[in-house]
Amino acid sequence: MGIEERAFNAEISRSERNRALVVGLGVSGIATALRLRSIGWEPVIVEKAHGRRTGGYFIGVFGAGQAAARRLGILDAIPDRSPANSADYVVTRSGNRRSGLGFTDFPGEPRVMLRGDVEQGAFAALPDDVEIRYSTTPIRIEQDVSGVNATLEQNGTTVTERFDLVVGADGLRSTVRGLVFGPHAQYLHRLGYMIAAFMLPRPIGGMAANEGAMLLEPGRSLLVLPFADHPPTAFFSYRTDDVDTQFIGRPIDRLRAAYRPLPYGRLLGEALDAFEATDDYLYDTAEQVRMNTWSKGRVLLVGDAAWCATVYSGMGVSAALAGADLLGTMLQRHGDRVGPALQAWENHLRPHIASYQRTGIKQISLFTPANRRQLVERRLFEIVDRLPVIGAAIRRRLNSSEDNLEKERDIAFVG
Ligand SMILES: Cc1cc2nc3c(=O)[nH]c(=O)nc-3n(C[C@H](O)[C@H](O)[C@H](O)COP(=O)(O)OP(=O)(O)OC[C@H]3O[C@@H](n4cnc5c(N)ncnc54)[C@H](O)[C@@H]3O)c2cc1C
């Protein structure tokens, strides 16, 4: 759809518009609201936090995400913070280092940024008349054939409103999913890894600002990811057979324990100290959301709420943008008939998401090799990646990311 057509749709008067409740002001929610507004709908966004978050961790936006961002009209608004002349190293606790694979070496030429950058880029494009209610969350969702009654709670006050569509864009532990589709336990699948991500105040471990570092050991790793114009972010990932215990006590104590008993060395020691010094971090278990359907009547889920593939797939933001964009396309194509539109949306999207979820499992070993064999395979992957001609062919056999790139191209053309 051209810009003129979107502008024309935006002119439709408010009273004639279909009304959508979008739950969550992350990238999925913002992009969904933006796209719905562009086809003449009236989105209302509710967010449980008191305000819009900023910052976040390192994000790579790959081909499908870039294509969707272009169609959403926000590609130019999301930066690429890849450092010039970046260099990536595999480091050991004793300080030895050798050249290694960096995030930007992954197939697909990702645009590198902070999670907050892509959220800000999409948010800036939202028309001023899109209503956003903070400190607000749905507590009841009931639907009939012609609409949905959503009861919303804000600071102890509840109100029930009627919508034509409810979109749960409220992340991994989605309230909308819980209210409409069933308990988390039915859909969340733990991978047996814990992750922690946060912003470093400055480069650590003697690394220069343009240098990335990876400490890779059986079952545990640390990645330091550099930016051109911003201090780096750090990412811990470790394997555990007992996820529940990892949530007992302070995350920093769990992290320190996971990387014992060897002396930490400079890079790891400084990363752990920096984690202890900040309150602004993510510490969680890596879980995939697997569902047989992403919609029920006039309620649907998008982004991590529907299909979280985990950080290891590197496709969460891209899928969120593509899913939001495609939703608008299908609603428009089906003349706003919600049922057929959601069916078509899911039919187009599902093979790509399934592929991203498979990648999310396969690529764990690139981030955190589970054992010595996987460490050796990863080393082999690095070596063949550098071979000019046969590298690509061998790489295809070692890791099916190339297949995903094909699918990324497909998804880019859908709609
Ligand atoms: C360390 C890390 C690195 C990553 N790296 C990449 C990468 O390189 N590339 C990539 O594509 N993806 C990456 N991802 C994944 C990506 O960050 C997510 O897939 C993406 O941010 C999901 O966006 P979302 O909007 O669906 O959900 P979220 O970002 O979780 O947003 C959900 C929003 O809903 C709100 N909310 C929750 N519950 C309620 C409620 N009851 N009522 C109202 N509001 C609610 C939340 O406050 C939040 O604002 C990474 C993830 C992690 C953890």
PDBQT file of the ligand as one rigid body, heavy atoms in Angstrom, charges set to zero:
ROOT
HETATM    1  C1  LIG A 501      19.084 -10.249  25.797  1.00  0.00    +0.000 C 
HETATM    2  C2  LIG A 501      18.172 -10.267  24.599  1.00  0.00    +0.000 A 
HETATM    3  C3  LIG A 501      18.700 -10.020  23.348  1.00  0.00    +0.000 A 
HETATM    4  C4  LIG A 501      17.865 -10.032  22.230  1.00  0.00    +0.000 A 
HETATM    5  N1  LIG A 501      18.415  -9.824  21.008  1.00  0.00    +0.000 NA
HETATM    6  C5  LIG A 501      17.611  -9.799  19.932  1.00  0.00    +0.000 A 
HETATM    7  C6  LIG A 501      18.150  -9.554  18.634  1.00  0.00    +0.000 A 
HETATM    8  O1  LIG A 501      19.349  -9.399  18.456  1.00  0.00    +0.000 OA
HETATM    9  N2  LIG A 501      17.282  -9.479  17.587  1.00  0.00    +0.000 N 
HETATM   10  C7  LIG A 501      15.952  -9.632  17.767  1.00  0.00    +0.000 A 
HETATM   11  O2  LIG A 501      15.211  -9.517  16.785  1.00  0.00    +0.000 OA
HETATM   12  N3  LIG A 501      15.406  -9.902  18.969  1.00  0.00    +0.000 NA
HETATM   13  C8  LIG A 501      16.206  -9.986  20.051  1.00  0.00    +0.000 A 
HETATM   14  N4  LIG A 501      15.669 -10.252  21.267  1.00  0.00    +0.000 N 
HETATM   15  C9  LIG A 501      14.228 -10.505  21.377  1.00  0.00    +0.000 C 
HETATM   16  C10 LIG A 501      13.447  -9.214  21.388  1.00  0.00    +0.000 C 
HETATM   17  O3  LIG A 501      13.961  -8.327  22.377  1.00  0.00    +0.000 OA
HETATM   18  C11 LIG A 501      11.993  -9.527  21.678  1.00  0.00    +0.000 C 
HETATM   19  O4  LIG A 501      11.544 -10.540  20.804  1.00  0.00    +0.000 OA
HETATM   20  C12 LIG A 501      11.115  -8.304  21.473  1.00  0.00    +0.000 C 
HETATM   21  O5  LIG A 501      11.585  -7.206  22.225  1.00  0.00    +0.000 OA
HETATM   22  C13 LIG A 501       9.691  -8.650  21.905  1.00  0.00    +0.000 C 
HETATM   23  O6  LIG A 501       8.900  -7.505  21.818  1.00  0.00    +0.000 OA
HETATM   24  P1  LIG A 501       7.387  -7.558  22.288  1.00  0.00    +0.000 P 
HETATM   25  O7  LIG A 501       6.868  -6.181  22.067  1.00  0.00    +0.000 OA
HETATM   26  O8  LIG A 501       6.695  -8.696  21.648  1.00  0.00    +0.000 OA
HETATM   27  O9  LIG A 501       7.428  -7.891  23.844  1.00  0.00    +0.000 OA
HETATM   28  P2  LIG A 501       8.068  -7.055  25.028  1.00  0.00    +0.000 P 
HETATM   29  O10 LIG A 501       9.302  -6.359  24.591  1.00  0.00    +0.000 OA
HETATM   30  O11 LIG A 501       8.172  -8.002  26.173  1.00  0.00    +0.000 OA
HETATM   31  O12 LIG A 501       6.985  -5.940  25.363  1.00  0.00    +0.000 OA
HETATM   32  C14 LIG A 501       5.800  -6.234  26.048  1.00  0.00    +0.000 C 
HETATM   33  C15 LIG A 501       5.213  -4.945  26.620  1.00  0.00    +0.000 C 
HETATM   34  O13 LIG A 501       3.956  -5.267  27.208  1.00  0.00    +0.000 OA
HETATM   35  C16 LIG A 501       3.898  -4.700  28.502  1.00  0.00    +0.000 C 
HETATM   36  N5  LIG A 501       3.005  -5.524  29.297  1.00  0.00    +0.000 N 
HETATM   37  C17 LIG A 501       3.256  -6.745  29.814  1.00  0.00    +0.000 A 
HETATM   38  N6  LIG A 501       2.179  -7.185  30.497  1.00  0.00    +0.000 NA
HETATM   39  C18 LIG A 501       1.234  -6.242  30.385  1.00  0.00    +0.000 A 
HETATM   40  C19 LIG A 501      -0.089  -6.113  30.874  1.00  0.00    +0.000 A 
HETATM   41  N7  LIG A 501      -0.638  -7.075  31.624  1.00  0.00    +0.000 N 
HETATM   42  N8  LIG A 501      -0.789  -4.998  30.586  1.00  0.00    +0.000 NA
HETATM   43  C20 LIG A 501      -0.235  -4.000  29.848  1.00  0.00    +0.000 A 
HETATM   44  N9  LIG A 501       1.021  -4.055  29.371  1.00  0.00    +0.000 NA
HETATM   45  C21 LIG A 501       1.752  -5.174  29.625  1.00  0.00    +0.000 A 
HETATM   46  C22 LIG A 501       5.338  -4.699  29.002  1.00  0.00    +0.000 C 
HETATM   47  O14 LIG A 501       5.525  -3.774  30.046  1.00  0.00    +0.000 OA
HETATM   48  C23 LIG A 501       6.068  -4.311  27.710  1.00  0.00    +0.000 C 
HETATM   49  O15 LIG A 501       6.110  -2.919  27.533  1.00  0.00    +0.000 OA
HETATM   50  C24 LIG A 501      16.483 -10.290  22.385  1.00  0.00    +0.000 A 
HETATM   51  C25 LIG A 501      15.958 -10.541  23.650  1.00  0.00    +0.000 A 
HETATM   52  C26 LIG A 501      16.785 -10.544  24.745  1.00  0.00    +0.000 A 
HETATM   53  C27 LIG A 501      16.194 -10.837  26.098  1.00  0.00    +0.000 C 
ENDROOT
TORSDOF 0
